[in-house]
């Protein structure tokens, strides 16, 4: 229970902040798009730390790493809640992500040691439900807490849960400690990883505020990112003990599955970020009701997860993935007709329908990827897959909010040229008439921008569905317990 609960709270923190972004931005006197840094900073930090989990467990032991991660996660959750500036919040979110990164793989590792072999599959199945349930409850918790209490409490609620997990682990898990060995760590590879990921993320976050490549600062970051990626790839492919084992990309099935998953995840996560912002900043939804509207995404996902998992062994997994990804594309296409006068049902129905395709997409791409590598590469391949997917989500957040803001400005310019002043005698002064028209134009502009984002997401899903077929049919089943 402690392991599953720890994993739950880490996954919860990825989505709980989404609907709270307008509250965070307003409280810290920044724009909503700047407020999304609270999401991307956590995701990027977690993604960077995941590839190190194997080395940390081998060097210090899985239980010790789990205890240290829970302690750090609780500490930096407290500091996030106490933050009074965006800069402080981003710094503490980074350390919170670094602390939370090892919790998921360590909890999986320990479950395989605690339970007998015949019960490991069932235990991991129940454990995996936390990955599906947490995104459902995240928007609800985040919205309710932000509206009724304060956004600071979305971080404070981690403290009692972390304390319970820590006490439980100290009492019951110490005897399951894994053996340790002294393994060298690739410091240069790790440094290059942090440099290129950090430079690229800052470039994406700051680009819209600095007129992109008209800014020397953005150009410098772009150069650092490009050189950093090239140096990282060269070093990791030639290093005897790389921090990230890139050799798994030699398997065509693995490469195709990871590429398809990452591209589709960009479309999936873009909607997760944009929809709450659209509902709150444009349609007047409170954070609570924005959470209710978006939470429907997980209902069918929970129901269909065991069905999808059971079908993987009986059908060509590429067909199941294609169905799941194309279903997500169809749902995204439904959203391209959103208007500013929608009711709650129109908003929540696509969220509900989306859950049908999610298990086929997530479970299927994981099965295809890990089924394409050797058994001794499974753990490394799973960690790298999670790293790429998490990074894709962070990049999608920055790109989606940038495009959303740009499309809204372009639509505003187009619509402003079409409106005519309100005729006199309608109860408005000239200034009031202009203000009323401006509100209408702004609302419709943001709605059109949101529809444009969904068109882009639809294209991404279509591309991902095609990429899946670059992979050969998997040789056989795979232990999804290695997927963290």
C-alpha positions as CSV (number, residue, x, y, z in Angstrom):
1,X,0.0,0.0,0.0
2,X,2.8,2.4,0.8
3,X,4.5,1.8,-2.5
4,X,1.3,2.3,-4.5
5,X,0.4,5.4,-2.5
6,X,3.8,6.9,-3.1
7,X,3.6,6.3,-6.8
8,X,0.0,7.8,-6.7
9,X,1.1,11.0,-5.2
10,X,4.0,11.4,-7.6
11,X,1.8,10.9,-10.6
12,X,-0.9,13.1,-9.1
13,X,1.6,16.0,-8.9
14,X,2.0,16.0,-12.7
15,X,-1.7,16.9,-13.3
16,X,-2.9,18.5,-10.0
17,X,-1.2,21.8,-11.0
18,X,-2.7,22.0,-14.5
19,X,-6.1,23.5,-13.4
20,X,-4.3,25.6,-10.7
21,X,-2.2,27.5,-13.2
22,X,-4.5,30.6,-13.4
23,X,-4.6,30.7,-9.6
24,X,-0.8,30.4,-9.4
25,X,-0.2,33.0,-12.1
26,X,-2.6,35.4,-10.5
27,X,-1.2,35.0,-7.0
28,X,2.4,35.4,-8.3
29,X,1.6,38.3,-10.7
30,X,2.7,36.5,-13.9
31,X,0.8,35.5,-17.1
32,X,-0.9,32.1,-17.3
33,X,1.6,30.9,-19.9
34,X,4.5,31.8,-17.5
35,X,2.5,29.9,-14.8
36,X,2.9,26.7,-16.9
37,X,6.6,26.7,-15.9
38,X,5.4,25.1,-12.7
39,X,4.3,22.1,-14.8
40,X,7.3,21.9,-17.2
41,X,10.0,22.4,-14.5
42,X,8.6,19.4,-12.6
43,X,8.3,17.2,-15.7
44,X,11.7,17.9,-17.1
45,X,13.4,17.4,-13.7
46,X,11.6,14.1,-13.2
47,X,12.5,13.0,-16.8
48,X,16.2,13.7,-16.2
49,X,16.3,11.7,-13.0
50,X,14.5,8.6,-14.2
51,X,17.5,7.3,-16.2
52,X,19.6,7.5,-13.1
53,X,17.3,5.2,-11.1
54,X,19.1,2.0,-12.0
55,X,22.5,3.3,-11.0
56,X,21.1,4.8,-7.8
57,X,19.5,1.5,-6.8
58,X,22.6,-0.5,-7.6
59,X,24.9,1.9,-5.8
60,X,22.8,2.7,-2.6
61,X,20.0,0.1,-2.6
62,X,16.4,0.4,-3.7
63,X,15.0,0.9,-0.2
64,X,17.5,3.6,0.7
65,X,16.8,5.4,-2.6
66,X,13.1,5.1,-2.0
67,X,13.3,6.5,1.5
68,X,15.6,9.4,0.3
69,X,13.2,10.1,-2.6
70,X,10.1,10.2,-0.4
71,X,11.9,12.5,2.1
72,X,13.1,14.9,-0.6
73,X,9.7,14.9,-2.3
74,X,8.0,15.9,1.0
75,X,10.6,18.6,1.8
76,X,10.3,20.2,-1.6
77,X,6.5,19.9,-1.6
78,X,6.6,22.0,1.6
79,X,8.9,24.5,0.0
80,X,6.7,24.7,-3.1
81,X,3.7,25.5,-1.0
82,X,5.6,28.2,0.9
83,X,6.8,29.9,-2.3
84,X,6.0,33.5,-2.8
85,X,7.6,34.1,-6.2
86,X,7.5,32.2,-9.5
87,X,11.3,31.9,-9.4
88,X,11.2,30.1,-6.0
89,X,8.4,27.9,-7.1
90,X,10.2,26.8,-10.2
91,X,13.4,26.0,-8.3
92,X,11.6,23.9,-5.7
93,X,9.5,22.2,-8.4
94,X,12.7,21.2,-10.1
95,X,14.0,19.6,-6.9
96,X,10.6,18.1,-6.2
97,X,10.8,16.4,-9.7
98,X,14.3,15.2,-9.1
99,X,13.2,13.6,-5.8
100,X,10.0,12.1,-7.3
101,X,11.8,10.6,-10.4
102,X,13.1,7.5,-8.6
103,X,9.9,6.7,-6.7
104,X,8.1,5.0,-9.5
105,X,10.9,2.6,-10.6
106,X,11.9,2.0,-7.0
107,X,8.4,1.1,-6.0
108,X,8.2,-1.4,-8.9
109,X,11.5,-2.9,-8.0
110,X,10.5,-3.4,-4.4
111,X,7.2,-4.9,-5.3
112,X,8.9,-7.6,-7.3
113,X,11.0,-8.5,-4.2
114,X,8.1,-8.3,-1.7
115,X,5.6,-10.5,-3.5
116,X,6.1,-14.1,-4.5
117,X,6.6,-14.7,-8.3
118,X,3.0,-16.0,-8.7
119,X,1.5,-12.8,-7.2
120,X,3.9,-10.2,-8.8
121,X,1.7,-9.8,-11.9
122,X,-1.4,-9.1,-9.8
123,X,0.4,-6.7,-7.5
124,X,1.9,-4.7,-10.4
125,X,-1.6,-4.7,-12.0
126,X,-3.1,-3.1,-8.9
127,X,-0.1,-0.8,-8.6
128,X,-0.5,0.3,-12.2
129,X,-4.1,1.5,-11.5
130,X,-2.6,4.4,-9.6
131,X,-1.1,5.7,-12.8
132,X,-4.6,5.8,-14.3
133,X,-6.5,7.0,-11.3
134,X,-4.1,9.8,-10.3
135,X,-4.7,11.8,-13.5
136,X,-8.5,11.5,-12.9
137,X,-8.3,12.9,-9.3
138,X,-5.5,15.4,-10.1
139,X,-7.7,18.0,-11.8
140,X,-10.5,17.5,-9.3
141,X,-8.2,17.9,-6.3
142,X,-6.3,20.8,-7.9
143,X,-9.5,22.7,-8.8
144,X,-11.3,22.2,-5.5
145,X,-8.3,23.1,-3.4
146,X,-7.4,26.2,-5.5
147,X,-11.0,27.5,-5.4
148,X,-11.9,26.6,-1.8
149,X,-8.5,26.9,0.0
150,X,-5.4,28.1,-1.8
151,X,-3.2,26.8,-4.6
152,X,-0.4,26.4,-1.9
153,X,-2.4,23.4,-0.5
154,X,-2.0,21.4,-3.7
155,X,1.6,20.9,-2.4
156,X,0.9,20.7,1.3
157,X,-1.4,17.7,0.8
158,X,1.6,15.7,-0.2
159,X,3.0,16.0,3.3
160,X,0.7,13.6,5.3
161,X,0.8,11.1,2.4
162,X,4.6,11.2,2.2
163,X,4.9,10.9,6.0
164,X,2.7,7.8,6.0
165,X,4.7,6.2,3.2
166,X,8.0,7.0,5.0
167,X,6.9,5.5,8.3
168,X,5.5,2.4,6.6
169,X,8.7,2.0,4.6
170,X,10.9,2.3,7.6
171,X,8.9,-0.3,9.5
172,X,8.3,-2.9,6.8
173,X,10.6,-2.4,3.8
174,X,14.2,-2.3,5.3
175,X,14.4,-6.1,5.2
176,X,13.8,-6.1,1.4
177,X,16.9,-4.0,0.7
178,X,18.6,-4.9,-2.6
179,X,22.3,-5.7,-2.8
180,X,24.6,-2.9,-3.7
181,X,27.6,-2.7,-6.0
182,X,30.0,0.1,-6.8
183,X,29.2,1.3,-10.3
184,X,30.9,4.2,-12.0
185,X,28.6,7.0,-13.0
186,X,29.0,8.9,-16.3
187,X,29.3,12.4,-15.0
188,X,30.1,13.9,-18.4
189,X,27.0,12.2,-19.9
190,X,24.9,13.4,-17.0
191,X,26.2,17.0,-17.3
192,X,25.5,17.0,-21.1
193,X,22.0,15.6,-20.5
194,X,21.2,18.4,-18.0
195,X,22.7,21.1,-20.3
196,X,20.9,20.3,-23.5
197,X,17.5,19.5,-21.9
198,X,17.7,22.6,-19.7
199,X,18.7,24.8,-22.6
200,X,16.0,23.5,-24.9
201,X,13.3,23.8,-22.3
202,X,14.3,27.4,-21.3
203,X,14.3,28.3,-25.0
204,X,10.8,26.9,-25.5
205,X,9.5,28.7,-22.3
206,X,11.1,32.0,-23.0
207,X,10.9,32.2,-26.7
208,X,7.5,33.7,-26.9
209,X,8.4,36.4,-24.4
210,X,11.7,37.3,-26.3
211,X,10.5,37.3,-29.9
212,X,12.2,34.0,-30.5
213,X,15.2,34.1,-32.7
214,X,15.2,37.9,-32.9
215,X,16.7,37.5,-29.3
216,X,20.4,36.9,-28.8
217,X,19.5,35.0,-25.6
218,X,17.2,32.6,-27.5
219,X,19.7,32.1,-30.3
220,X,22.4,31.3,-27.7
221,X,20.2,28.7,-26.0
222,X,19.4,27.1,-29.4
223,X,23.1,26.8,-30.2
224,X,23.8,25.3,-26.7
225,X,20.9,22.8,-27.1
226,X,22.0,21.7,-30.6
227,X,25.6,21.3,-29.6
228,X,24.6,19.7,-26.3
229,X,22.4,17.1,-28.1
230,X,25.2,16.2,-30.6
231,X,27.8,15.9,-27.9
232,X,25.5,13.9,-25.7
233,X,24.7,11.4,-28.4
234,X,28.4,11.0,-29.4
235,X,29.5,10.6,-25.8
236,X,26.8,8.1,-24.8
237,X,27.3,5.9,-27.9
238,X,31.1,5.6,-27.1
239,X,31.1,5.6,-23.3
240,X,31.7,2.2,-21.6
241,X,29.2,2.9,-18.8
242,X,26.7,5.5,-20.3
243,X,24.2,7.2,-18.1
244,X,21.6,6.5,-20.8
245,X,21.9,3.3,-22.8
246,X,21.2,4.4,-26.4
247,X,22.0,1.1,-27.9
248,X,18.4,0.0,-27.6
249,X,17.5,2.4,-30.4
250,X,19.2,0.0,-32.8
251,X,16.1,-2.1,-32.6
252,X,13.7,-0.8,-35.2
253,X,10.6,-1.9,-33.3
254,X,11.7,0.0,-30.1
255,X,12.6,3.1,-32.0
256,X,9.3,3.2,-33.9
257,X,7.2,2.5,-30.7
258,X,9.0,5.2,-28.7
259,X,8.7,7.7,-31.6
260,X,5.0,7.0,-32.0
261,X,4.4,7.2,-28.2
262,X,6.2,10.5,-27.8
263,X,4.5,12.2,-30.8
264,X,1.1,11.0,-29.7
265,X,1.9,12.0,-26.1
266,X,2.6,15.5,-27.3
267,X,-0.9,15.7,-28.7
268,X,-2.4,14.1,-25.6
269,X,-0.6,16.3,-23.1
270,X,-1.1,19.5,-25.1
271,X,-4.9,19.0,-24.6
272,X,-4.4,18.3,-20.9
273,X,-2.6,21.7,-20.5
274,X,-4.7,23.9,-22.9
275,X,-8.2,22.7,-22.0
276,X,-8.2,23.8,-18.3
277,X,-6.6,27.2,-19.3
278,X,-9.3,27.7,-22.0
279,X,-12.1,26.8,-19.6
280,X,-10.9,29.2,-16.9
281,X,-9.6,32.1,-18.9
282,X,-12.2,32.2,-21.6
283,X,-15.4,30.5,-20.5
284,X,-15.4,31.7,-16.9
285,X,-15.1,28.2,-15.4
286,X,-13.8,28.0,-11.8
287,X,-10.8,25.7,-11.2
288,X,-13.2,23.2,-9.6
289,X,-15.5,22.9,-12.5
290,X,-12.6,22.8,-15.0
291,X,-11.3,19.9,-12.9
292,X,-14.7,18.1,-13.1
293,X,-14.9,18.6,-16.9
294,X,-11.4,17.3,-17.6
295,X,-11.5,14.4,-15.0
296,X,-13.9,12.4,-17.2
297,X,-10.9,11.5,-19.3
298,X,-10.0,8.7,-16.9
299,X,-13.3,6.9,-16.4
300,X,-13.2,4.7,-19.5
301,X,-9.4,4.5,-19.2
302,X,-9.8,2.7,-15.8
303,X,-12.5,0.4,-17.2
304,X,-10.7,-0.5,-20.4
305,X,-7.2,-1.0,-19.0
306,X,-7.6,-4.7,-18.1
307,X,-9.4,-5.3,-21.4
308,X,-6.6,-3.7,-23.4
309,X,-3.9,-5.6,-21.5
310,X,-5.7,-8.9,-22.1
311,X,-6.0,-8.2,-25.8
312,X,-2.2,-7.6,-26.2
313,X,-1.4,-11.3,-26.2
314,X,-4.1,-12.3,-28.7
315,X,-3.9,-9.6,-31.4
316,X,-1.3,-7.8,-33.4
317,X,-0.3,-5.0,-31.0
318,X,0.3,-2.6,-33.8
319,X,-3.4,-2.8,-34.8
320,X,-4.4,-2.2,-31.2
321,X,-2.1,0.8,-31.0
322,X,-3.4,2.2,-34.3
323,X,-7.0,1.9,-33.0
324,X,-6.1,3.7,-29.8
325,X,-4.1,6.5,-31.4
326,X,-6.7,7.1,-34.2
327,X,-9.5,7.1,-31.6
328,X,-7.6,9.9,-29.8
329,X,-7.3,11.7,-33.1
330,X,-11.1,11.4,-33.7
331,X,-11.8,12.8,-30.3
332,X,-9.4,15.6,-30.9
333,X,-11.2,16.3,-34.2
334,X,-14.5,16.5,-32.3
335,X,-13.0,19.4,-30.3
336,X,-12.1,21.4,-33.3
337,X,-15.7,22.6,-33.5
338,X,-15.8,24.0,-30.0
339,X,-17.6,27.4,-29.6
340,X,-17.7,29.9,-26.8
341,X,-21.3,29.1,-25.9
342,X,-20.7,25.4,-25.2
343,X,-22.4,23.7,-22.3
344,X,-20.7,21.4,-19.8
345,X,-21.8,18.2,-21.6
346,X,-20.2,19.3,-24.9
347,X,-16.9,19.9,-23.1
348,X,-16.9,16.7,-20.9
349,X,-18.1,14.2,-23.6
350,X,-14.9,14.2,-25.6
351,X,-13.0,13.9,-22.4
352,X,-15.0,10.8,-21.5
353,X,-14.7,9.3,-25.0
354,X,-10.9,9.9,-25.0
355,X,-10.5,7.4,-22.2
356,X,-11.5,4.5,-24.5
357,X,-8.3,4.9,-26.6
358,X,-5.8,5.7,-23.9
359,X,-5.1,2.1,-22.6
360,X,-4.6,0.8,-26.1
361,X,-2.2,3.7,-26.8
362,X,-0.2,3.6,-23.5
363,X,-0.1,-0.2,-22.8
364,X,0.3,-1.0,-26.5
365,X,3.2,1.2,-27.3
366,X,5.0,0.0,-24.1
367,X,4.4,-3.6,-25.0
368,X,5.6,-3.0,-28.6
369,X,8.7,-1.1,-27.4
370,X,9.8,-3.6,-24.7
371,X,8.9,-6.6,-26.8
372,X,11.4,-5.4,-29.4
373,X,14.5,-5.5,-27.1
374,X,16.5,-8.3,-25.5
375,X,15.4,-9.3,-21.9
376,X,18.6,-8.0,-20.5
377,X,17.8,-4.6,-22.0
378,X,14.3,-4.3,-20.7
379,X,14.9,-2.2,-17.6
380,X,17.2,0.2,-19.5
381,X,14.7,0.4,-22.4
382,X,11.8,1.1,-20.1
383,X,13.7,3.9,-18.3
384,X,14.7,5.5,-21.6
385,X,11.1,5.2,-22.9
386,X,9.8,6.9,-19.8
387,X,12.4,9.6,-20.1
388,X,11.5,10.4,-23.7
389,X,7.8,10.4,-23.1
390,X,8.1,12.7,-20.0
391,X,10.3,15.0,-21.9
392,X,7.9,15.1,-24.8
393,X,5.1,16.1,-22.4
394,X,7.2,19.0,-21.0
395,X,8.1,20.2,-24.5
396,X,4.5,19.9,-25.6
397,X,3.4,22.1,-22.7
398,X,5.7,24.9,-23.8
399,X,5.0,24.6,-27.5
400,X,1.2,24.3,-27.1
401,X,0.9,27.4,-24.9
402,X,3.2,29.3,-27.2
403,X,1.1,28.3,-30.3
404,X,-2.1,28.9,-28.4
405,X,-1.1,32.5,-27.5
406,X,0.2,33.2,-31.1
407,X,-3.0,31.8,-32.7
408,X,-5.1,33.9,-30.4
409,X,-3.3,37.1,-31.4
410,X,-3.6,36.3,-35.1
411,X,-7.3,35.5,-34.8
412,X,-7.8,38.7,-32.8
413,X,-6.2,40.7,-35.6
414,X,-8.4,39.0,-38.2
415,X,-11.6,39.4,-36.3
416,X,-10.9,43.0,-35.3
417,X,-10.9,44.0,-38.9
418,X,-14.4,42.6,-39.4
419,X,-16.3,44.2,-36.5
420,X,-18.2,47.5,-36.7
421,X,-18.9,49.9,-33.9
422,X,-22.1,49.4,-32.0
423,X,-24.8,51.9,-33.2
424,X,-25.6,54.7,-30.7
425,X,-28.8,54.5,-28.7
426,X,-28.4,50.9,-27.5
427,X,-27.6,51.9,-23.9
428,X,-23.8,52.0,-24.5
429,X,-21.5,54.9,-24.5
430,X,-18.8,54.8,-27.2
431,X,-16.2,53.6,-24.8
432,X,-18.5,50.9,-23.3
433,X,-19.4,49.7,-26.8
434,X,-15.7,49.4,-27.7
435,X,-15.1,47.4,-24.5
436,X,-18.0,45.1,-25.1
437,X,-16.8,44.4,-28.6
438,X,-13.3,43.8,-27.4
439,X,-14.5,41.2,-24.9
440,X,-16.4,39.4,-27.6
441,X,-13.5,39.5,-30.1
442,X,-11.0,38.3,-27.4
443,X,-13.3,35.4,-26.4
444,X,-13.8,34.3,-30.0
445,X,-10.1,34.7,-30.8
446,X,-9.1,32.4,-27.9
447,X,-11.8,29.9,-29.0
448,X,-10.4,29.8,-32.5
449,X,-6.9,29.4,-31.2
450,X,-8.0,26.5,-29.0
451,X,-9.6,24.8,-32.1
452,X,-6.3,25.3,-34.0
453,X,-4.4,23.5,-31.2
454,X,-6.8,20.6,-31.5
455,X,-6.3,20.5,-35.3
456,X,-2.5,20.2,-34.6
457,X,-3.1,17.4,-32.1
458,X,-5.2,15.5,-34.7
459,X,-2.3,15.7,-37.1
460,X,0.1,14.4,-34.4
461,X,-2.1,11.4,-33.7
462,X,-2.3,10.6,-37.4
463,X,1.5,10.7,-37.7
464,X,1.9,8.5,-34.7
465,X,-0.5,5.9,-36.1
466,X,1.6,5.7,-39.3
467,X,4.9,5.4,-37.4
468,X,3.7,2.4,-35.5
469,X,3.8,0.4,-38.7
470,X,7.5,0.9,-39.1
471,X,7.9,-1.6,-36.4
472,X,8.0,-5.4,-37.1
473,X,5.5,-7.5,-35.3
474,X,6.8,-8.2,-31.7
475,X,8.3,-11.7,-31.1
476,X,6.1,-12.4,-28.1
477,X,4.9,-11.1,-24.7
478,X,6.7,-8.8,-22.4
479,X,6.8,-8.2,-18.7
480,X,5.3,-4.8,-18.3
481,X,6.4,-4.7,-14.7
482,X,9.7,-3.3,-16.1
483,X,8.0,-0.3,-17.6
484,X,8.4,2.7,-15.2
